């Protein structure tokens, strides 16, 4: 891999409680006062800032994901590599699609069906399936990593996706939901207090209790 993600900033985030601010982990690159958002909310502003894009075999990949900056209507209906971010648990899942806009809609629909118990795949289990059963598509946001037309080459696409999955396995800032190619050592490993997150988001955990 050439280039790289750059260094992550040293940052802190807080749960806001009635007794004040309680640090929960390194997920925000600025301090916020308690009067900026409501009690019980999680500060998730300007998350995952990096110094430069990741470059693999000459292809630039956008790794600067900030919550709320990638609404579905802005996603390309093109071939490319994307990352689904599940903000409540800081989860990531990297994939390839011929239509990133359509892929987001299809996966959001699947996650909702898992939560309500409809459809033909609700008997699935595993980190992502169990997450969907508890959370549905709450907090799902898809980011376009690259739509470089060279990615239509099978060998280049496979190389890039594999190295992105290797990066996801080695990093420690995100819960890794990438299990399609191999089972990574951090597969489904939490990176924050998910019970507290569920309470803040108003979600009852049944399938993903620690």
PyMOL CGO cylinders between C-alpha atoms (Angstrom):
from pymol import cmd
from pymol.cgo import CYLINDER

trace = [
    CYLINDER, 0.00, 0.00, 0.00, 1.35, 3.40, -0.87, 0.3, 1, 1, 1, 1, 1, 1,
    CYLINDER, 1.35, 3.40, -0.87, 0.36, 6.61, 0.87, 0.3, 1, 1, 1, 1, 1, 1,
    CYLINDER, 0.36, 6.61, 0.87, -1.73, 5.91, 3.92, 0.3, 1, 1, 1, 1, 1, 1,
    CYLINDER, -1.73, 5.91, 3.92, -4.32, 7.29, 6.28, 0.3, 1, 1, 1, 1, 1, 1,
    CYLINDER, -4.32, 7.29, 6.28, -2.04, 9.62, 8.18, 0.3, 1, 1, 1, 1, 1, 1,
    CYLINDER, -2.04, 9.62, 8.18, -2.09, 9.98, 11.95, 0.3, 1, 1, 1, 1, 1, 1,
    CYLINDER, -2.09, 9.98, 11.95, -5.32, 10.12, 13.89, 0.3, 1, 1, 1, 1, 1, 1,
    CYLINDER, -5.32, 10.12, 13.89, -5.70, 13.16, 16.17, 0.3, 1, 1, 1, 1, 1, 1,
    CYLINDER, -5.70, 13.16, 16.17, -5.82, 12.71, 19.94, 0.3, 1, 1, 1, 1, 1, 1,
    CYLINDER, -5.82, 12.71, 19.94, -9.46, 13.44, 20.64, 0.3, 1, 1, 1, 1, 1, 1,
    CYLINDER, -9.46, 13.44, 20.64, -12.08, 12.90, 23.30, 0.3, 1, 1, 1, 1, 1, 1,
    CYLINDER, -12.08, 12.90, 23.30, -15.85, 12.51, 23.38, 0.3, 1, 1, 1, 1, 1, 1,
    CYLINDER, -15.85, 12.51, 23.38, -18.36, 12.50, 26.18, 0.3, 1, 1, 1, 1, 1, 1,
    CYLINDER, -18.36, 12.50, 26.18, -21.72, 11.18, 27.19, 0.3, 1, 1, 1, 1, 1, 1,
    CYLINDER, -21.72, 11.18, 27.19, -23.71, 14.07, 28.61, 0.3, 1, 1, 1, 1, 1, 1,
    CYLINDER, -23.71, 14.07, 28.61, -25.45, 13.07, 31.82, 0.3, 1, 1, 1, 1, 1, 1,
    CYLINDER, -25.45, 13.07, 31.82, -27.29, 15.02, 34.47, 0.3, 1, 1, 1, 1, 1, 1,
    CYLINDER, -27.29, 15.02, 34.47, -24.16, 14.92, 36.60, 0.3, 1, 1, 1, 1, 1, 1,
    CYLINDER, -24.16, 14.92, 36.60, -21.93, 16.36, 33.88, 0.3, 1, 1, 1, 1, 1, 1,
    CYLINDER, -21.93, 16.36, 33.88, -19.65, 15.10, 31.13, 0.3, 1, 1, 1, 1, 1, 1,
    CYLINDER, -19.65, 15.10, 31.13, -18.46, 11.51, 31.15, 0.3, 1, 1, 1, 1, 1, 1,
    CYLINDER, -18.46, 11.51, 31.15, -15.67, 10.54, 28.71, 0.3, 1, 1, 1, 1, 1, 1,
    CYLINDER, -15.67, 10.54, 28.71, -16.46, 7.50, 26.55, 0.3, 1, 1, 1, 1, 1, 1,
    CYLINDER, -16.46, 7.50, 26.55, -13.60, 7.29, 24.07, 0.3, 1, 1, 1, 1, 1, 1,
    CYLINDER, -13.60, 7.29, 24.07, -11.61, 8.97, 21.36, 0.3, 1, 1, 1, 1, 1, 1,
    CYLINDER, -11.61, 8.97, 21.36, -14.19, 9.81, 18.73, 0.3, 1, 1, 1, 1, 1, 1,
    CYLINDER, -14.19, 9.81, 18.73, -14.46, 13.58, 18.40, 0.3, 1, 1, 1, 1, 1, 1,
    CYLINDER, -14.46, 13.58, 18.40, -11.73, 15.99, 17.42, 0.3, 1, 1, 1, 1, 1, 1,
    CYLINDER, -11.73, 15.99, 17.42, -12.93, 18.91, 19.50, 0.3, 1, 1, 1, 1, 1, 1,
    CYLINDER, -12.93, 18.91, 19.50, -14.33, 19.50, 22.98, 0.3, 1, 1, 1, 1, 1, 1,
    CYLINDER, -14.33, 19.50, 22.98, -17.98, 20.46, 23.25, 0.3, 1, 1, 1, 1, 1, 1,
    CYLINDER, -17.98, 20.46, 23.25, -19.67, 22.16, 26.16, 0.3, 1, 1, 1, 1, 1, 1,
    CYLINDER, -19.67, 22.16, 26.16, -22.58, 20.44, 27.86, 0.3, 1, 1, 1, 1, 1, 1,
    CYLINDER, -22.58, 20.44, 27.86, -24.99, 23.13, 26.67, 0.3, 1, 1, 1, 1, 1, 1,
    CYLINDER, -24.99, 23.13, 26.67, -24.39, 22.29, 23.02, 0.3, 1, 1, 1, 1, 1, 1,
    CYLINDER, -24.39, 22.29, 23.02, -26.57, 19.18, 22.91, 0.3, 1, 1, 1, 1, 1, 1,
    CYLINDER, -26.57, 19.18, 22.91, -29.19, 17.49, 25.05, 0.3, 1, 1, 1, 1, 1, 1,
    CYLINDER, -29.19, 17.49, 25.05, -28.56, 15.36, 28.11, 0.3, 1, 1, 1, 1, 1, 1,
    CYLINDER, -28.56, 15.36, 28.11, -27.98, 11.71, 27.25, 0.3, 1, 1, 1, 1, 1, 1,
    CYLINDER, -27.98, 11.71, 27.25, -26.78, 12.34, 23.70, 0.3, 1, 1, 1, 1, 1, 1,
    CYLINDER, -26.78, 12.34, 23.70, -23.44, 11.15, 22.34, 0.3, 1, 1, 1, 1, 1, 1,
    CYLINDER, -23.44, 11.15, 22.34, -21.10, 13.72, 20.88, 0.3, 1, 1, 1, 1, 1, 1,
    CYLINDER, -21.10, 13.72, 20.88, -20.27, 12.48, 17.40, 0.3, 1, 1, 1, 1, 1, 1,
    CYLINDER, -20.27, 12.48, 17.40, -19.06, 15.57, 15.57, 0.3, 1, 1, 1, 1, 1, 1,
    CYLINDER, -19.06, 15.57, 15.57, -16.19, 15.64, 13.06, 0.3, 1, 1, 1, 1, 1, 1,
    CYLINDER, -16.19, 15.64, 13.06, -15.39, 11.98, 13.52, 0.3, 1, 1, 1, 1, 1, 1,
    CYLINDER, -15.39, 11.98, 13.52, -12.48, 10.14, 11.93, 0.3, 1, 1, 1, 1, 1, 1,
    CYLINDER, -12.48, 10.14, 11.93, -10.49, 13.07, 10.57, 0.3, 1, 1, 1, 1, 1, 1,
    CYLINDER, -10.49, 13.07, 10.57, -7.34, 11.99, 8.72, 0.3, 1, 1, 1, 1, 1, 1,
    CYLINDER, -7.34, 11.99, 8.72, -4.45, 13.90, 7.23, 0.3, 1, 1, 1, 1, 1, 1,
    CYLINDER, -4.45, 13.90, 7.23, -4.63, 12.57, 3.69, 0.3, 1, 1, 1, 1, 1, 1,
    CYLINDER, -4.63, 12.57, 3.69, -6.47, 9.97, 1.63, 0.3, 1, 1, 1, 1, 1, 1,
    CYLINDER, -6.47, 9.97, 1.63, -5.45, 6.34, 1.53, 0.3, 1, 1, 1, 1, 1, 1,
    CYLINDER, -5.45, 6.34, 1.53, -3.78, 5.50, -1.77, 0.3, 1, 1, 1, 1, 1, 1,
    CYLINDER, -3.78, 5.50, -1.77, -3.68, 1.93, -3.08, 0.3, 1, 1, 1, 1, 1, 1,
    CYLINDER, -3.68, 1.93, -3.08, -2.17, 1.12, -6.48, 0.3, 1, 1, 1, 1, 1, 1,
    CYLINDER, -2.17, 1.12, -6.48, -2.61, 4.77, -7.46, 0.3, 1, 1, 1, 1, 1, 1,
    CYLINDER, -2.61, 4.77, -7.46, -6.29, 4.92, -6.49, 0.3, 1, 1, 1, 1, 1, 1,
    CYLINDER, -6.29, 4.92, -6.49, -7.29, 7.52, -3.88, 0.3, 1, 1, 1, 1, 1, 1,
    CYLINDER, -7.29, 7.52, -3.88, -9.76, 6.44, -1.22, 0.3, 1, 1, 1, 1, 1, 1,
    CYLINDER, -9.76, 6.44, -1.22, -11.67, 9.00, 0.83, 0.3, 1, 1, 1, 1, 1, 1,
    CYLINDER, -11.67, 9.00, 0.83, -11.28, 7.98, 4.48, 0.3, 1, 1, 1, 1, 1, 1,
    CYLINDER, -11.28, 7.98, 4.48, -12.48, 11.24, 6.03, 0.3, 1, 1, 1, 1, 1, 1,
    CYLINDER, -12.48, 11.24, 6.03, -15.93, 10.32, 7.30, 0.3, 1, 1, 1, 1, 1, 1,
    CYLINDER, -15.93, 10.32, 7.30, -17.88, 12.91, 9.25, 0.3, 1, 1, 1, 1, 1, 1,
    CYLINDER, -17.88, 12.91, 9.25, -21.31, 12.18, 10.62, 0.3, 1, 1, 1, 1, 1, 1,
    CYLINDER, -21.31, 12.18, 10.62, -24.18, 13.73, 8.67, 0.3, 1, 1, 1, 1, 1, 1,
    CYLINDER, -24.18, 13.73, 8.67, -22.13, 14.68, 5.62, 0.3, 1, 1, 1, 1, 1, 1,
    CYLINDER, -22.13, 14.68, 5.62, -23.19, 11.84, 3.30, 0.3, 1, 1, 1, 1, 1, 1,
    CYLINDER, -23.19, 11.84, 3.30, -27.00, 11.78, 2.90, 0.3, 1, 1, 1, 1, 1, 1,
    CYLINDER, -27.00, 11.78, 2.90, -28.35, 9.13, 0.57, 0.3, 1, 1, 1, 1, 1, 1,
    CYLINDER, -28.35, 9.13, 0.57, -29.40, 11.63, -2.10, 0.3, 1, 1, 1, 1, 1, 1,
    CYLINDER, -29.40, 11.63, -2.10, -25.75, 12.60, -2.60, 0.3, 1, 1, 1, 1, 1, 1,
    CYLINDER, -25.75, 12.60, -2.60, -24.50, 9.04, -3.13, 0.3, 1, 1, 1, 1, 1, 1,
    CYLINDER, -24.50, 9.04, -3.13, -23.42, 8.16, -6.68, 0.3, 1, 1, 1, 1, 1, 1,
    CYLINDER, -23.42, 8.16, -6.68, -25.39, 5.71, -8.79, 0.3, 1, 1, 1, 1, 1, 1,
    CYLINDER, -25.39, 5.71, -8.79, -22.05, 4.47, -10.05, 0.3, 1, 1, 1, 1, 1, 1,
    CYLINDER, -22.05, 4.47, -10.05, -19.63, 1.60, -9.62, 0.3, 1, 1, 1, 1, 1, 1,
    CYLINDER, -19.63, 1.60, -9.62, -17.30, 1.99, -6.68, 0.3, 1, 1, 1, 1, 1, 1,
    CYLINDER, -17.30, 1.99, -6.68, -16.09, 1.06, -3.21, 0.3, 1, 1, 1, 1, 1, 1,
    CYLINDER, -16.09, 1.06, -3.21, -18.04, 2.36, -0.23, 0.3, 1, 1, 1, 1, 1, 1,
    CYLINDER, -18.04, 2.36, -0.23, -18.03, 2.19, 3.55, 0.3, 1, 1, 1, 1, 1, 1,
    CYLINDER, -18.03, 2.19, 3.55, -21.16, 1.81, 5.63, 0.3, 1, 1, 1, 1, 1, 1,
    CYLINDER, -21.16, 1.81, 5.63, -20.73, 3.52, 9.00, 0.3, 1, 1, 1, 1, 1, 1,
    CYLINDER, -20.73, 3.52, 9.00, -22.96, 2.55, 11.92, 0.3, 1, 1, 1, 1, 1, 1,
    CYLINDER, -22.96, 2.55, 11.92, -22.53, 5.59, 14.11, 0.3, 1, 1, 1, 1, 1, 1,
    CYLINDER, -22.53, 5.59, 14.11, -24.15, 4.41, 17.38, 0.3, 1, 1, 1, 1, 1, 1,
    CYLINDER, -24.15, 4.41, 17.38, -21.52, 1.67, 17.82, 0.3, 1, 1, 1, 1, 1, 1,
    CYLINDER, -21.52, 1.67, 17.82, -18.84, 3.18, 15.55, 0.3, 1, 1, 1, 1, 1, 1,
    CYLINDER, -18.84, 3.18, 15.55, -19.11, 0.24, 13.18, 0.3, 1, 1, 1, 1, 1, 1,
    CYLINDER, -19.11, 0.24, 13.18, -17.74, 0.01, 9.63, 0.3, 1, 1, 1, 1, 1, 1,
    CYLINDER, -17.74, 0.01, 9.63, -18.34, -2.30, 6.71, 0.3, 1, 1, 1, 1, 1, 1,
    CYLINDER, -18.34, -2.30, 6.71, -16.48, -1.85, 3.41, 0.3, 1, 1, 1, 1, 1, 1,
    CYLINDER, -16.48, -1.85, 3.41, -17.86, -3.19, 0.14, 0.3, 1, 1, 1, 1, 1, 1,
    CYLINDER, -17.86, -3.19, 0.14, -18.20, -2.86, -3.63, 0.3, 1, 1, 1, 1, 1, 1,
    CYLINDER, -18.20, -2.86, -3.63, -21.30, -1.99, -5.61, 0.3, 1, 1, 1, 1, 1, 1,
    CYLINDER, -21.30, -1.99, -5.61, -22.32, -1.16, -9.16, 0.3, 1, 1, 1, 1, 1, 1,
    CYLINDER, -22.32, -1.16, -9.16, -24.68, 1.44, -7.70, 0.3, 1, 1, 1, 1, 1, 1,
    CYLINDER, -24.68, 1.44, -7.70, -23.68, 2.84, -4.29, 0.3, 1, 1, 1, 1, 1, 1,
    CYLINDER, -23.68, 2.84, -4.29, -26.95, 4.77, -3.95, 0.3, 1, 1, 1, 1, 1, 1,
    CYLINDER, -26.95, 4.77, -3.95, -28.96, 1.61, -4.57, 0.3, 1, 1, 1, 1, 1, 1,
    CYLINDER, -28.96, 1.61, -4.57, -26.72, -0.47, -2.32, 0.3, 1, 1, 1, 1, 1, 1,
    CYLINDER, -26.72, -0.47, -2.32, -27.32, 1.85, 0.61, 0.3, 1, 1, 1, 1, 1, 1,
    CYLINDER, -27.32, 1.85, 0.61, -31.09, 1.68, 0.15, 0.3, 1, 1, 1, 1, 1, 1,
    CYLINDER, -31.09, 1.68, 0.15, -31.06, -2.10, -0.13, 0.3, 1, 1, 1, 1, 1, 1,
    CYLINDER, -31.06, -2.10, -0.13, -28.96, -2.59, 2.98, 0.3, 1, 1, 1, 1, 1, 1,
    CYLINDER, -28.96, -2.59, 2.98, -30.98, -0.10, 5.01, 0.3, 1, 1, 1, 1, 1, 1,
    CYLINDER, -30.98, -0.10, 5.01, -34.13, -2.01, 4.04, 0.3, 1, 1, 1, 1, 1, 1,
    CYLINDER, -34.13, -2.01, 4.04, -32.51, -5.32, 5.04, 0.3, 1, 1, 1, 1, 1, 1,
    CYLINDER, -32.51, -5.32, 5.04, -31.50, -3.93, 8.43, 0.3, 1, 1, 1, 1, 1, 1,
    CYLINDER, -31.50, -3.93, 8.43, -35.03, -2.68, 9.09, 0.3, 1, 1, 1, 1, 1, 1,
    CYLINDER, -35.03, -2.68, 9.09, -36.48, -6.06, 8.14, 0.3, 1, 1, 1, 1, 1, 1,
    CYLINDER, -36.48, -6.06, 8.14, -34.08, -7.79, 10.51, 0.3, 1, 1, 1, 1, 1, 1,
    CYLINDER, -34.08, -7.79, 10.51, -35.26, -5.62, 13.38, 0.3, 1, 1, 1, 1, 1, 1,
    CYLINDER, -35.26, -5.62, 13.38, -38.96, -6.26, 12.78, 0.3, 1, 1, 1, 1, 1, 1,
    CYLINDER, -38.96, -6.26, 12.78, -38.41, -9.95, 11.99, 0.3, 1, 1, 1, 1, 1, 1,
    CYLINDER, -38.41, -9.95, 11.99, -39.71, -10.01, 8.42, 0.3, 1, 1, 1, 1, 1, 1,
    CYLINDER, -39.71, -10.01, 8.42, -38.12, -11.30, 5.25, 0.3, 1, 1, 1, 1, 1, 1,
    CYLINDER, -38.12, -11.30, 5.25, -36.32, -14.53, 4.44, 0.3, 1, 1, 1, 1, 1, 1,
    CYLINDER, -36.32, -14.53, 4.44, -32.98, -13.86, 6.16, 0.3, 1, 1, 1, 1, 1, 1,
    CYLINDER, -32.98, -13.86, 6.16, -34.01, -13.11, 9.73, 0.3, 1, 1, 1, 1, 1, 1,
    CYLINDER, -34.01, -13.11, 9.73, -32.61, -16.46, 10.89, 0.3, 1, 1, 1, 1, 1, 1,
    CYLINDER, -32.61, -16.46, 10.89, -29.09, -15.22, 10.20, 0.3, 1, 1, 1, 1, 1, 1,
    CYLINDER, -29.09, -15.22, 10.20, -26.79, -14.54, 13.12, 0.3, 1, 1, 1, 1, 1, 1,
    CYLINDER, -26.79, -14.54, 13.12, -23.39, -12.94, 13.54, 0.3, 1, 1, 1, 1, 1, 1,
    CYLINDER, -23.39, -12.94, 13.54, -22.07, -9.49, 14.45, 0.3, 1, 1, 1, 1, 1, 1,
    CYLINDER, -22.07, -9.49, 14.45, -23.81, -7.57, 11.66, 0.3, 1, 1, 1, 1, 1, 1,
    CYLINDER, -23.81, -7.57, 11.66, -27.04, -9.57, 11.63, 0.3, 1, 1, 1, 1, 1, 1,
    CYLINDER, -27.04, -9.57, 11.63, -27.38, -9.34, 15.40, 0.3, 1, 1, 1, 1, 1, 1,
    CYLINDER, -27.38, -9.34, 15.40, -26.66, -5.63, 15.28, 0.3, 1, 1, 1, 1, 1, 1,
    CYLINDER, -26.66, -5.63, 15.28, -29.44, -5.18, 12.72, 0.3, 1, 1, 1, 1, 1, 1,
    CYLINDER, -29.44, -5.18, 12.72, -31.87, -7.17, 14.88, 0.3, 1, 1, 1, 1, 1, 1,
    CYLINDER, -31.87, -7.17, 14.88, -31.34, -4.72, 17.72, 0.3, 1, 1, 1, 1, 1, 1,
    CYLINDER, -31.34, -4.72, 17.72, -30.72, -1.44, 15.90, 0.3, 1, 1, 1, 1, 1, 1,
    CYLINDER, -30.72, -1.44, 15.90, -32.29, -1.74, 12.46, 0.3, 1, 1, 1, 1, 1, 1,
    CYLINDER, -32.29, -1.74, 12.46, -30.78, 0.96, 10.22, 0.3, 1, 1, 1, 1, 1, 1,
    CYLINDER, -30.78, 0.96, 10.22, -30.57, 3.55, 12.99, 0.3, 1, 1, 1, 1, 1, 1,
    CYLINDER, -30.57, 3.55, 12.99, -27.44, 5.62, 12.53, 0.3, 1, 1, 1, 1, 1, 1,
    CYLINDER, -27.44, 5.62, 12.53, -26.48, 4.02, 9.20, 0.3, 1, 1, 1, 1, 1, 1,
    CYLINDER, -26.48, 4.02, 9.20, -24.60, 6.34, 6.84, 0.3, 1, 1, 1, 1, 1, 1,
    CYLINDER, -24.60, 6.34, 6.84, -22.81, 5.28, 3.66, 0.3, 1, 1, 1, 1, 1, 1,
    CYLINDER, -22.81, 5.28, 3.66, -19.67, 7.02, 2.43, 0.3, 1, 1, 1, 1, 1, 1,
    CYLINDER, -19.67, 7.02, 2.43, -18.17, 6.75, -1.05, 0.3, 1, 1, 1, 1, 1, 1,
    CYLINDER, -18.17, 6.75, -1.05, -14.52, 5.76, -0.81, 0.3, 1, 1, 1, 1, 1, 1,
    CYLINDER, -14.52, 5.76, -0.81, -13.84, 5.83, -4.55, 0.3, 1, 1, 1, 1, 1, 1,
    CYLINDER, -13.84, 5.83, -4.55, -15.62, 5.67, -7.89, 0.3, 1, 1, 1, 1, 1, 1,
    CYLINDER, -15.62, 5.67, -7.89, -12.39, 5.59, -9.89, 0.3, 1, 1, 1, 1, 1, 1,
    CYLINDER, -12.39, 5.59, -9.89, -13.32, 3.83, -13.17, 0.3, 1, 1, 1, 1, 1, 1,
    CYLINDER, -13.32, 3.83, -13.17, -10.17, 1.75, -12.95, 0.3, 1, 1, 1, 1, 1, 1,
    CYLINDER, -10.17, 1.75, -12.95, -11.85, -0.21, -10.14, 0.3, 1, 1, 1, 1, 1, 1,
    CYLINDER, -11.85, -0.21, -10.14, -13.89, -2.04, -12.77, 0.3, 1, 1, 1, 1, 1, 1,
    CYLINDER, -13.89, -2.04, -12.77, -10.73, -4.06, -13.38, 0.3, 1, 1, 1, 1, 1, 1,
    CYLINDER, -10.73, -4.06, -13.38, -11.22, -7.25, -11.36, 0.3, 1, 1, 1, 1, 1, 1,
    CYLINDER, -11.22, -7.25, -11.36, -7.62, -7.64, -10.23, 0.3, 1, 1, 1, 1, 1, 1,
    CYLINDER, -7.62, -7.64, -10.23, -7.21, -4.01, -9.14, 0.3, 1, 1, 1, 1, 1, 1,
    CYLINDER, -7.21, -4.01, -9.14, -10.58, -3.98, -7.40, 0.3, 1, 1, 1, 1, 1, 1,
    CYLINDER, -10.58, -3.98, -7.40, -9.77, -7.15, -5.47, 0.3, 1, 1, 1, 1, 1, 1,
    CYLINDER, -9.77, -7.15, -5.47, -6.37, -5.79, -4.43, 0.3, 1, 1, 1, 1, 1, 1,
    CYLINDER, -6.37, -5.79, -4.43, -7.84, -2.51, -3.22, 0.3, 1, 1, 1, 1, 1, 1,
    CYLINDER, -7.84, -2.51, -3.22, -10.72, -4.08, -1.34, 0.3, 1, 1, 1, 1, 1, 1,
    CYLINDER, -10.72, -4.08, -1.34, -8.41, -6.61, 0.29, 0.3, 1, 1, 1, 1, 1, 1,
    CYLINDER, -8.41, -6.61, 0.29, -6.04, -3.91, 1.53, 0.3, 1, 1, 1, 1, 1, 1,
    CYLINDER, -6.04, -3.91, 1.53, -8.96, -1.85, 2.85, 0.3, 1, 1, 1, 1, 1, 1,
    CYLINDER, -8.96, -1.85, 2.85, -10.16, -4.90, 4.77, 0.3, 1, 1, 1, 1, 1, 1,
    CYLINDER, -10.16, -4.90, 4.77, -6.64, -5.43, 6.10, 0.3, 1, 1, 1, 1, 1, 1,
    CYLINDER, -6.64, -5.43, 6.10, -6.64, -1.82, 7.30, 0.3, 1, 1, 1, 1, 1, 1,
    CYLINDER, -6.64, -1.82, 7.30, -10.02, -2.40, 8.99, 0.3, 1, 1, 1, 1, 1, 1,
    CYLINDER, -10.02, -2.40, 8.99, -8.57, -5.40, 10.79, 0.3, 1, 1, 1, 1, 1, 1,
    CYLINDER, -8.57, -5.40, 10.79, -5.54, -3.53, 12.12, 0.3, 1, 1, 1, 1, 1, 1,
    CYLINDER, -5.54, -3.53, 12.12, -7.21, -0.27, 13.21, 0.3, 1, 1, 1, 1, 1, 1,
    CYLINDER, -7.21, -0.27, 13.21, -8.73, 0.10, 16.68, 0.3, 1, 1, 1, 1, 1, 1,
    CYLINDER, -8.73, 0.10, 16.68, -11.04, 3.13, 16.31, 0.3, 1, 1, 1, 1, 1, 1,
    CYLINDER, -11.04, 3.13, 16.31, -13.95, 1.32, 14.66, 0.3, 1, 1, 1, 1, 1, 1,
    CYLINDER, -13.95, 1.32, 14.66, -15.99, -1.84, 15.25, 0.3, 1, 1, 1, 1, 1, 1,
    CYLINDER, -15.99, -1.84, 15.25, -15.13, -4.06, 12.29, 0.3, 1, 1, 1, 1, 1, 1,
    CYLINDER, -15.13, -4.06, 12.29, -18.12, -5.65, 10.56, 0.3, 1, 1, 1, 1, 1, 1,
    CYLINDER, -18.12, -5.65, 10.56, -16.09, -6.87, 7.56, 0.3, 1, 1, 1, 1, 1, 1,
    CYLINDER, -16.09, -6.87, 7.56, -16.37, -10.65, 7.62, 0.3, 1, 1, 1, 1, 1, 1,
    CYLINDER, -16.37, -10.65, 7.62, -16.99, -11.57, 4.00, 0.3, 1, 1, 1, 1, 1, 1,
    CYLINDER, -16.99, -11.57, 4.00, -13.42, -12.26, 2.87, 0.3, 1, 1, 1, 1, 1, 1,
    CYLINDER, -13.42, -12.26, 2.87, -12.08, -13.76, 6.11, 0.3, 1, 1, 1, 1, 1, 1,
    CYLINDER, -12.08, -13.76, 6.11, -12.89, -13.56, 9.82, 0.3, 1, 1, 1, 1, 1, 1,
    CYLINDER, -12.89, -13.56, 9.82, -10.67, -10.72, 11.10, 0.3, 1, 1, 1, 1, 1, 1,
    CYLINDER, -10.67, -10.72, 11.10, -9.20, -10.76, 14.59, 0.3, 1, 1, 1, 1, 1, 1,
    CYLINDER, -9.20, -10.76, 14.59, -11.33, -7.76, 15.59, 0.3, 1, 1, 1, 1, 1, 1,
    CYLINDER, -11.33, -7.76, 15.59, -14.55, -8.98, 13.93, 0.3, 1, 1, 1, 1, 1, 1,
    CYLINDER, -14.55, -8.98, 13.93, -17.48, -7.50, 15.82, 0.3, 1, 1, 1, 1, 1, 1,
    CYLINDER, -17.48, -7.50, 15.82, -15.29, -6.33, 18.70, 0.3, 1, 1, 1, 1, 1, 1,
    CYLINDER, -15.29, -6.33, 18.70, -16.89, -3.33, 20.47, 0.3, 1, 1, 1, 1, 1, 1,
    CYLINDER, -16.89, -3.33, 20.47, -14.96, -0.07, 20.67, 0.3, 1, 1, 1, 1, 1, 1,
    CYLINDER, -14.96, -0.07, 20.67, -17.27, 1.74, 23.10, 0.3, 1, 1, 1, 1, 1, 1,
    CYLINDER, -17.27, 1.74, 23.10, -19.84, 1.03, 25.81, 0.3, 1, 1, 1, 1, 1, 1,
    CYLINDER, -19.84, 1.03, 25.81, -22.70, -0.26, 23.63, 0.3, 1, 1, 1, 1, 1, 1,
    CYLINDER, -22.70, -0.26, 23.63, -25.12, -0.62, 26.56, 0.3, 1, 1, 1, 1, 1, 1,
    CYLINDER, -25.12, -0.62, 26.56, -24.71, 3.09, 27.31, 0.3, 1, 1, 1, 1, 1, 1,
    CYLINDER, -24.71, 3.09, 27.31, -25.00, 3.89, 23.60, 0.3, 1, 1, 1, 1, 1, 1,
    CYLINDER, -25.00, 3.89, 23.60, -28.26, 1.92, 23.32, 0.3, 1, 1, 1, 1, 1, 1,
    CYLINDER, -28.26, 1.92, 23.32, -29.67, 3.75, 26.34, 0.3, 1, 1, 1, 1, 1, 1,
    CYLINDER, -29.67, 3.75, 26.34, -28.76, 7.11, 24.82, 0.3, 1, 1, 1, 1, 1, 1,
    CYLINDER, -28.76, 7.11, 24.82, -30.32, 6.19, 21.46, 0.3, 1, 1, 1, 1, 1, 1,
    CYLINDER, -30.32, 6.19, 21.46, -33.43, 4.65, 23.03, 0.3, 1, 1, 1, 1, 1, 1,
    CYLINDER, -33.43, 4.65, 23.03, -32.68, 1.10, 21.86, 0.3, 1, 1, 1, 1, 1, 1,
    CYLINDER, -32.68, 1.10, 21.86, -33.31, -2.12, 23.77, 0.3, 1, 1, 1, 1, 1, 1,
    CYLINDER, -33.31, -2.12, 23.77, -30.54, -4.66, 23.29, 0.3, 1, 1, 1, 1, 1, 1,
    CYLINDER, -30.54, -4.66, 23.29, -31.53, -8.32, 22.97, 0.3, 1, 1, 1, 1, 1, 1,
    CYLINDER, -31.53, -8.32, 22.97, -29.05, -9.80, 20.49, 0.3, 1, 1, 1, 1, 1, 1,
    CYLINDER, -29.05, -9.80, 20.49, -25.93, -7.75, 21.19, 0.3, 1, 1, 1, 1, 1, 1,
    CYLINDER, -25.93, -7.75, 21.19, -25.81, -7.61, 24.97, 0.3, 1, 1, 1, 1, 1, 1,
    CYLINDER, -25.81, -7.61, 24.97, -22.22, -8.06, 26.22, 0.3, 1, 1, 1, 1, 1, 1,
]
cmd.load_cgo(trace, "trace")
